[in-house]
């Protein structure tokens, strides 16, 4: 986390996994989406940029991969992210492809439509390993998403995953071209 203790607004916050399935989905049906977003936004309000690791596709499509644990968030739950002030979602994780290529595309399109930057998967705006850049005053922070788990090729298709040499090379090139930048690796 990068912040200045004497400033009222911190710059960047990174959270862990965020899942819009299972118990979250059931509780939201009973208590409403704002039950979650009000609690989260209170914790994150002082940060200008808020990153989450979105641990599920958000799609109406139901075409799960054949694996033991598969997630799918309902599209109406995306308001939890928006109302919580989330600005970026990394998708470089072992559940991004749980609903196949269509689930990845639907999720990226949905996030894009509400102004949340999606990184870690191939999208309209980013290739899977391209960093999100945050420009603050005269400094740039580059956030590189990465999945470092040994899982099937089907599960890592279209993700920034499992090739640390390639990631290190991308970071090296980026840092050489942007020597004043701060580099952060957001690893799952």
NORJO-V467614 format. One line per field, one symbol per residue. burial: # if it has 16 or more other C-alpha atoms within 10 Angstrom, else .. A space follows every 10 residues. Layout:
BEGIN
burial: ???
END
This chain:
BEGIN
burial: .........# ####....## #...#..#.. ..##.##..# #..#.##.## ########## ....#....# ###.#.##.# ##.####### ########## ########## ##...##### ###....### ##.#.....# #######... ....###### ##....#..# #..#...... #.#..###
END
